[in-house]
C-alpha cells in the first residue's frame, strides 16, 4: 500500500469519490442527507475539497495496486500551539477491516509528531459506538461532547497525547 500527498492542484475527482462512498455508508446508517447534513463528506464536491486544501488541510491518499482505497487529512490547530486534528478518515467499504484505517492513522500520527505535534484530536458522531471503540483502541480518550446547531447529531471529541 502506498500513501501519497494530495495537492489542491491535483485532479480531485477520485479522492472525492472515495470520500463520498466511504462516508456514504455512515450517512445511510445515521439518516444523513444533503439537506440535513450538507457538510458531511458523503456530499463533498471537488470545489469544496479544493477550498479546504487551499485553507491548509494536508490530505493523503492510500492506494493498493493503483486503486485509491482511502484517505486521511491533517490540520494544524489554530488554538493549540502543538495540537493537530485528524479528519476525513476514509476507507472504501470493500477494504475495511483489513488494517487500512489503522495504517492511515499511524501515518498521520507520525507526520504530526514530525511537525512537532504533542496532541491530536478527532471529532465524530457521538452515537457511533463502533467508531469510538476503534479510536479508543488507538489510544484516543473522549474529552467532551457538544451539540452544534447546524449538525443533526451530537459531536464527540477524542484526544490522544503524543
C-alpha positions as CSV (number, residue, x, y, z in Angstrom):
1,X,0.0,0.0,0.0
2,X,1.2,3.4,-0.9
3,X,0.4,6.7,0.7
4,X,0.7,9.9,-1.3
5,X,0.1,13.7,-0.7
6,X,-2.9,15.2,-2.5
7,X,-2.4,18.8,-3.7
8,X,-5.1,21.4,-4.4
9,X,-3.8,21.4,-8.0
10,X,-4.4,17.7,-8.4
11,X,-7.4,16.2,-10.1
12,X,-9.6,15.6,-7.1
13,X,-12.4,13.5,-8.7
14,X,-11.1,10.2,-7.5
15,X,-10.5,11.3,-3.9
16,X,-14.0,12.9,-3.8
17,X,-15.4,9.6,-4.9
18,X,-13.5,7.9,-2.1
19,X,-14.9,10.4,0.4
20,X,-18.5,10.1,-1.0
21,X,-18.5,6.3,-0.9
22,X,-16.7,5.9,2.4
23,X,-18.9,8.5,4.3
24,X,-22.0,7.5,2.3
25,X,-22.3,4.3,4.4
26,X,-22.3,6.3,7.6
27,X,-24.7,8.8,6.1
28,X,-27.1,6.0,5.3
29,X,-26.7,4.4,8.7
30,X,-27.5,7.6,10.5
31,X,-30.0,9.0,8.1
32,X,-28.0,12.0,6.8
33,X,-28.9,13.7,3.7
34,X,-27.5,16.7,1.8
35,X,-30.4,18.7,3.3
36,X,-29.9,17.8,7.0
37,X,-26.1,17.5,7.0
38,X,-24.7,19.3,3.9
39,X,-21.1,19.5,5.2
40,X,-20.8,15.7,5.6
41,X,-18.0,14.2,3.4
42,X,-20.7,11.9,1.9
43,X,-21.8,15.0,0.0
44,X,-18.5,16.9,-0.6
45,X,-17.6,18.0,-4.1
46,X,-14.3,18.9,-5.8
47,X,-14.8,22.7,-5.3
48,X,-15.4,22.4,-1.6
49,X,-12.4,20.0,-1.1
50,X,-10.1,22.2,-3.1
51,X,-11.1,25.2,-0.9
52,X,-10.3,23.1,2.2
53,X,-6.9,22.2,0.8
54,X,-6.2,25.8,0.0
55,X,-7.1,26.7,3.6
56,X,-4.4,24.5,5.0
57,X,-5.5,20.9,5.5
58,X,-3.0,18.3,4.3
59,X,-4.7,15.4,2.6
60,X,-3.1,12.0,1.9
61,X,-4.5,9.1,-0.2
62,X,-3.8,5.4,0.2
63,X,-3.8,3.1,-2.7
64,X,-3.1,-0.6,-3.5
65,X,-2.3,-1.9,-6.9
66,X,-3.0,1.6,-8.4
67,X,-6.5,1.7,-6.9
68,X,-7.4,4.5,-4.5
69,X,-8.9,2.9,-1.3
70,X,-8.8,5.6,1.3
71,X,-7.6,8.9,2.6
72,X,-6.9,11.0,5.7
73,X,-6.4,14.7,6.4
74,X,-4.3,16.5,9.0
75,X,-5.0,20.1,10.1
76,X,-2.9,22.2,12.4
77,X,-4.9,23.6,15.3
78,X,-5.3,27.4,15.3
79,X,-5.9,27.4,19.1
80,X,-3.3,25.0,20.4
81,X,0.4,25.6,19.5
82,X,1.3,21.9,19.3
83,X,-2.2,20.5,18.6
84,X,-3.4,18.9,15.4
85,X,-6.7,17.4,14.1
86,X,-7.2,14.3,12.1
87,X,-10.1,14.5,9.7
88,X,-11.6,12.7,6.7
89,X,-10.5,9.3,7.8
90,X,-11.9,7.2,5.0
91,X,-11.7,3.6,3.7
92,X,-13.9,2.4,0.9
93,X,-16.2,-0.4,2.2
94,X,-14.6,-3.3,0.4
95,X,-11.2,-2.6,2.1
96,X,-12.5,-2.1,5.6
97,X,-11.4,-4.4,8.5
98,X,-8.1,-5.1,6.8
99,X,-5.9,-2.6,8.7
100,X,-6.1,0.2,6.1
101,X,-7.6,2.7,8.6
102,X,-5.0,1.9,11.3
103,X,-2.2,2.3,8.7
104,X,-3.6,5.7,7.8
105,X,-3.9,6.8,11.4
106,X,-0.3,5.6,12.2
107,X,0.9,7.5,9.1
108,X,-0.9,10.7,10.3
109,X,0.3,10.4,13.8
110,X,3.9,10.0,12.6
111,X,3.5,13.1,10.3
112,X,2.1,15.1,13.3
113,X,5.0,14.1,15.5
114,X,7.5,15.1,12.8
115,X,5.8,18.5,12.7
116,X,6.2,19.0,16.5
117,X,2.7,18.0,17.5
118,X,2.1,16.9,21.1
119,X,-1.6,16.1,20.8
120,X,-4.1,15.1,18.1
121,X,-7.9,15.3,18.2
122,X,-10.7,13.7,16.3
123,X,-14.4,14.6,16.1
124,X,-17.1,12.0,15.4
125,X,-20.7,11.2,15.8
126,X,-21.3,10.6,19.5
127,X,-23.7,7.7,18.9
128,X,-21.2,5.9,16.6
129,X,-20.1,3.5,19.3
130,X,-18.2,1.3,16.8
131,X,-16.0,4.2,15.7
132,X,-15.5,5.4,19.3
133,X,-14.1,1.9,20.2
134,X,-11.9,2.0,17.1
135,X,-10.3,5.3,18.1
136,X,-10.1,4.2,21.8
137,X,-8.1,1.1,20.7
138,X,-5.6,3.5,19.1
139,X,-5.1,5.4,22.4
140,X,-7.7,8.2,22.0
141,X,-9.7,9.3,25.0
142,X,-13.1,11.0,25.0
143,X,-12.8,14.6,26.1
144,X,-16.2,16.2,25.6
145,X,-19.4,16.0,23.7
146,X,-21.1,19.0,22.1
147,X,-24.2,19.9,20.1
148,X,-23.9,22.2,17.1
149,X,-27.0,23.9,15.7
150,X,-26.0,23.0,12.1
151,X,-25.5,19.3,12.7
152,X,-28.2,16.6,13.2
153,X,-26.1,14.8,15.8
154,X,-24.1,15.3,19.0
155,X,-20.3,15.5,18.3
156,X,-17.8,13.5,20.4
157,X,-14.3,14.9,20.7
158,X,-11.5,12.5,21.4
159,X,-7.8,13.3,22.0
160,X,-4.5,11.5,22.1
161,X,-1.4,12.8,23.7
162,X,1.8,12.1,21.6
